[in-house]
Amino acid sequence: MNVLGQLGVAVAGLVLAGVLLFLNFWRALLYLFPHTVRVEPEAPADQMDLPDALGPLAGQLQALGFTPLGSHEEKPLLQKATRSYDWAHAGERVFATLYEGNDLFPRLYLLTPLATGGFVVTASYRRPALDVPGYRSGSLEDAAPERLLRAHVRRLEGLEPAGPEGFTWEGRVQTARAWYQGLGRKEIRRQNLQGLLWTAIALAIVASAFLGRRAG
Protein backbone atom coordinates (compact mmCIF):
# COMPACT_ATOMS: atom_id res chain seq x y z
CA MET A 1 0.00 0.00 0.00
CA ASN A 2 1.40 3.43 -0.89
CA VAL A 3 1.89 6.25 1.56
CA LEU A 4 -1.37 8.00 0.68
CA GLY A 5 -3.29 4.74 1.14
CA GLN A 6 -1.70 4.15 4.53
CA LEU A 7 -2.46 7.72 5.55
CA GLY A 8 -6.10 7.33 4.48
CA VAL A 9 -6.51 4.15 6.51
CA ALA A 10 -4.93 5.80 9.53
CA VAL A 11 -7.15 8.87 9.29
CA ALA A 12 -10.28 6.75 8.84
CA GLY A 13 -9.31 4.70 11.88
CA LEU A 14 -8.76 7.80 13.98
CA VAL A 15 -12.11 9.27 12.90
CA LEU A 16 -13.84 6.02 13.83
CA ALA A 17 -12.04 5.98 17.17
CA GLY A 18 -13.09 9.58 17.81
CA VAL A 19 -16.75 8.77 17.13
CA LEU A 20 -16.62 5.72 19.40
CA LEU A 21 -15.00 7.73 22.19
CA PHE A 22 -17.53 10.56 21.81
CA LEU A 23 -20.44 8.12 22.15
CA ASN A 24 -19.02 5.78 24.77
CA PHE A 25 -16.26 7.34 26.90
CA TRP A 26 -18.73 8.75 29.43
CA ARG A 27 -20.32 5.29 29.73
CA ALA A 28 -16.91 3.79 30.40
CA LEU A 29 -16.38 6.34 33.17
CA LEU A 30 -19.80 5.52 34.59
CA TYR A 31 -18.94 1.80 34.55
CA LEU A 32 -15.65 2.41 36.36
CA PHE A 33 -16.79 5.15 38.74
CA PRO A 34 -20.58 4.91 39.33
CA HIS A 35 -20.22 6.66 42.69
CA THR A 36 -19.18 9.89 40.90
CA VAL A 37 -22.74 10.57 39.69
CA ARG A 38 -23.75 13.82 41.37
CA VAL A 39 -27.26 13.86 42.84
CA GLU A 40 -28.66 17.24 43.93
CA PRO A 41 -32.13 18.51 44.94
CA GLU A 42 -33.60 20.80 42.29
CA ALA A 43 -36.99 22.20 43.36
CA PRO A 44 -39.59 21.47 46.08
CA ALA A 45 -43.03 20.12 45.21
CA ASP A 46 -44.71 23.52 44.88
CA GLN A 47 -42.04 24.71 42.42
CA MET A 48 -41.67 21.62 40.22
CA ASP A 49 -41.63 22.52 36.53
CA LEU A 50 -43.21 19.28 35.32
CA PRO A 51 -43.00 18.73 31.53
CA ASP A 52 -46.37 18.39 29.81
CA ALA A 53 -45.52 14.86 28.66
CA LEU A 54 -45.31 13.71 32.29
CA GLY A 55 -48.61 15.29 33.36
CA PRO A 56 -50.90 12.28 32.71
CA LEU A 57 -48.65 9.89 34.69
CA ALA A 58 -48.34 12.43 37.50
CA GLY A 59 -52.13 12.60 37.73
CA GLN A 60 -52.39 8.81 37.90
CA LEU A 61 -49.79 8.68 40.68
CA GLN A 62 -51.69 11.20 42.76
CA ALA A 63 -54.91 9.25 42.22
CA LEU A 64 -53.13 6.21 43.68
CA GLY A 65 -52.24 8.14 46.84
CA PHE A 66 -48.76 9.37 45.95
CA THR A 67 -47.74 12.79 47.25
CA PRO A 68 -45.43 15.06 45.22
CA LEU A 69 -42.07 15.64 46.91
CA GLY A 70 -39.98 17.72 44.51
CA SER A 71 -37.43 17.22 41.77
CA HIS A 72 -33.76 16.26 41.75
CA GLU A 73 -30.96 16.07 39.20
CA GLU A 74 -28.51 13.25 38.49
CA LYS A 75 -25.34 14.17 36.58
CA PRO A 76 -22.76 11.60 35.41
CA LEU A 77 -19.27 12.76 34.44
CA LEU A 78 -19.14 14.47 31.00
CA GLN A 79 -22.93 14.44 30.63
CA LYS A 80 -25.69 16.94 31.25
CA ALA A 81 -27.90 16.35 34.25
CA THR A 82 -31.14 14.37 34.05
CA ARG A 83 -33.99 15.95 35.97
CA SER A 84 -36.31 13.58 37.83
CA TYR A 85 -39.67 14.33 39.47
CA ASP A 86 -40.44 12.48 42.68
CA TRP A 87 -43.52 11.30 44.57
CA ALA A 88 -43.91 9.13 47.66
CA HIS A 89 -46.53 6.77 49.05
CA ALA A 90 -45.68 6.60 52.75
CA GLY A 91 -48.34 3.96 53.41
CA GLU A 92 -46.91 1.52 50.86
CA ARG A 93 -43.41 2.88 51.48
CA VAL A 94 -42.66 3.47 47.81
CA PHE A 95 -41.02 6.33 45.93
CA ALA A 96 -42.22 7.03 42.38
CA THR A 97 -39.97 8.89 39.97
CA LEU A 98 -40.83 10.34 36.56
CA TYR A 99 -38.38 11.62 33.97
CA GLU A 100 -38.03 12.04 30.22
CA GLY A 101 -35.77 9.55 28.46
CA ASN A 102 -33.30 10.48 25.72
CA ASP A 103 -36.15 9.90 23.25
CA LEU A 104 -38.30 12.35 25.29
CA PHE A 105 -40.78 9.58 26.12
CA PRO A 106 -42.02 9.45 29.74
CA ARG A 107 -40.25 7.07 32.09
CA LEU A 108 -41.58 5.87 35.46
CA TYR A 109 -39.96 3.70 38.09
CA LEU A 110 -40.84 2.77 41.65
CA LEU A 111 -38.15 2.52 44.31
CA THR A 112 -38.21 1.23 47.88
CA PRO A 113 -35.15 1.44 50.12
CA LEU A 114 -34.93 -1.47 52.55
CA ALA A 115 -34.24 -1.32 56.26
CA THR A 116 -31.12 -3.42 55.63
CA GLY A 117 -29.74 -0.87 53.17
CA GLY A 118 -30.89 -2.64 50.00
CA PHE A 119 -33.35 -1.59 47.29
CA VAL A 120 -36.27 -2.85 45.24
CA VAL A 121 -36.79 -1.16 41.85
CA THR A 122 -39.63 -1.74 39.36
CA ALA A 123 -39.73 0.23 36.09
CA SER A 124 -42.29 0.71 33.33
CA TYR A 125 -39.51 0.52 30.71
CA ARG A 126 -36.86 -2.07 29.90
CA ARG A 127 -34.41 -2.45 32.75
CA PRO A 128 -31.98 -5.23 33.70
CA ALA A 129 -33.53 -7.92 35.90
CA LEU A 130 -31.48 -8.56 39.02
CA ASP A 131 -32.31 -10.55 42.13
CA VAL A 132 -29.43 -10.71 44.57
CA PRO A 133 -29.40 -10.49 48.38
CA GLY A 134 -30.70 -7.05 49.33
CA TYR A 135 -31.43 -5.95 45.77
CA ARG A 136 -34.25 -6.63 43.31
CA SER A 137 -34.60 -4.81 40.01
CA GLY A 138 -36.94 -5.49 37.12
CA SER A 139 -39.51 -4.02 34.79
CA LEU A 140 -43.01 -4.28 33.31
CA GLU A 141 -42.73 -2.46 30.00
CA ASP A 142 -45.45 0.11 29.34
CA ALA A 143 -47.35 -0.85 32.51
CA ALA A 144 -49.77 1.72 33.91
CA PRO A 145 -48.86 3.14 37.34
CA GLU A 146 -51.57 1.10 39.11
CA ARG A 147 -50.33 -2.20 37.68
CA LEU A 148 -46.71 -1.23 38.31
CA LEU A 149 -47.49 -0.46 41.95
CA ARG A 150 -49.20 -3.83 42.46
CA ALA A 151 -46.21 -5.64 40.97
CA HIS A 152 -43.78 -3.62 43.07
CA VAL A 153 -45.63 -4.32 46.32
CA ARG A 154 -45.65 -8.06 45.49
CA ARG A 155 -41.89 -7.96 44.97
CA LEU A 156 -41.49 -6.47 48.45
CA GLU A 157 -42.93 -9.59 50.08
CA GLY A 158 -40.54 -11.08 52.60
CA LEU A 159 -38.49 -7.87 52.75
CA GLU A 160 -38.56 -5.05 55.30
CA PRO A 161 -38.85 -1.57 53.77
CA ALA A 162 -37.27 1.43 55.45
CA GLY A 163 -39.47 3.31 57.91
CA PRO A 164 -42.20 5.64 56.58
CA GLU A 165 -40.48 8.66 58.14
CA GLY A 166 -37.79 8.46 55.43
CA PHE A 167 -40.19 8.99 52.51
CA THR A 168 -39.54 12.72 52.17
CA TRP A 169 -37.86 14.86 49.51
CA GLU A 170 -34.61 14.81 51.48
CA GLY A 171 -34.99 11.05 51.94
CA ARG A 172 -35.44 10.59 48.19
CA VAL A 173 -32.23 12.48 47.39
CA GLN A 174 -30.30 10.51 50.02
CA THR A 175 -31.72 7.24 48.62
CA ALA A 176 -30.50 8.15 45.12
CA ARG A 177 -27.01 8.91 46.44
CA ALA A 178 -26.93 5.66 48.40
CA TRP A 179 -28.04 3.72 45.30
CA TYR A 180 -25.17 5.05 43.19
CA GLN A 181 -22.65 4.47 45.97
CA GLY A 182 -23.89 1.01 46.95
CA LEU A 183 -25.87 -1.83 45.45
CA GLY A 184 -26.90 0.14 42.37
CA ARG A 185 -23.33 -0.14 41.05
CA LYS A 186 -23.93 -3.69 39.83
CA GLU A 187 -26.85 -2.59 37.66
CA ILE A 188 -25.01 0.47 36.38
CA ARG A 189 -22.08 -1.67 35.31
CA ARG A 190 -24.33 -4.13 33.54
CA GLN A 191 -25.98 -1.27 31.64
CA ASN A 192 -22.68 0.33 30.63
CA LEU A 193 -20.42 -2.65 29.95
CA GLN A 194 -20.86 -2.20 26.21
CA GLY A 195 -19.70 1.41 26.53
CA LEU A 196 -16.55 0.25 28.31
CA LEU A 197 -15.84 -2.32 25.58
CA TRP A 198 -16.31 0.21 22.74
CA THR A 199 -14.06 2.67 24.57
CA ALA A 200 -11.36 0.00 24.86
CA ILE A 201 -11.69 -0.74 21.13
CA ALA A 202 -11.39 2.97 20.28
CA LEU A 203 -8.28 3.36 22.42
CA ALA A 204 -6.80 0.27 20.80
CA ILE A 205 -7.40 1.83 17.35
CA VAL A 206 -5.64 5.02 18.44
CA ALA A 207 -2.74 3.10 19.93
CA SER A 208 -2.43 0.96 16.79
CA ALA A 209 -2.37 4.03 14.56
CA PHE A 210 0.44 5.70 16.51
CA LEU A 211 2.44 2.50 16.99
CA GLY A 212 2.09 1.72 13.28
CA ARG A 213 3.32 5.19 12.39
CA ARG A 214 6.37 4.77 14.63
CA ALA A 215 7.12 1.36 13.18
CA GLY A 216 6.93 2.82 9.68
Disulfide bonds with the S-S distance in Angstrom:
none
